Amino acid sequence: MIDMRGDVTAAAARSGPPVLAFFSGITVHDLVGWFTLAYLALQGAHLLWKWRRELRGRA
């Protein structure tokens, strides 16, 4: 019984994003674009943080 409960929970967690995308009308193409923009923003923020930390260490 415990294994079945875990399987059902895992299946529900895996089906969440596609179901949400279906009901919201967002296509996979849109999701890829948004996630790419978010990734680029996070990478830029990380680089700025890293460069700022390096400059403070040298001063």
FENWO-V617738 format. One record per backbone hydrogen bond with DSSP energy under -1.0 kcal/mol. NH is the residue of the N-H (numbers start at 1). CO is the residue of the C=O. E is the energy in kcal/mol with one decimal. If there is no record, write none. Layout:
BEGIN
nh: <NH:NH>
co: <CO:CO>
e: <E:E>
END
This chain:
BEGIN
nh: <5:6:7:8:9:10:11:12:13:14:15:19:20:21:22:23:24:25:26:31:32:33:34:35:36:37:38:39:40:41:42:43:44:45:46:47:48:49:50:51:52:53:54:55:56:57:58:59>
co: <1:2:3:4:5:6:7:8:9:10:11:15:16:17:18:19:20:21:21:27:28:29:30:31:32:33:34:35:36:37:38:39:40:41:42:43:44:45:46:47:48:49:50:51:52:53:54:55>
e: <-2.0:-2.1:-2.3:-2.5:-2.2:-2.5:-2.4:-2.3:-2.2:-2.1:-1.7:-1.8:-2.5:-2.5:-2.3:-2.3:-1.9:-1.2:-1.0:-2.1:-2.6:-1.9:-2.5:-2.8:-2.1:-2.1:-2.4:-2.4:-2.5:-2.2:-2.4:-2.4:-2.4:-2.4:-2.2:-2.3:-2.4:-2.3:-2.6:-2.9:-2.3:-2.2:-2.2:-2.3:-2.1:-1.6:-1.3:-1.4>
END
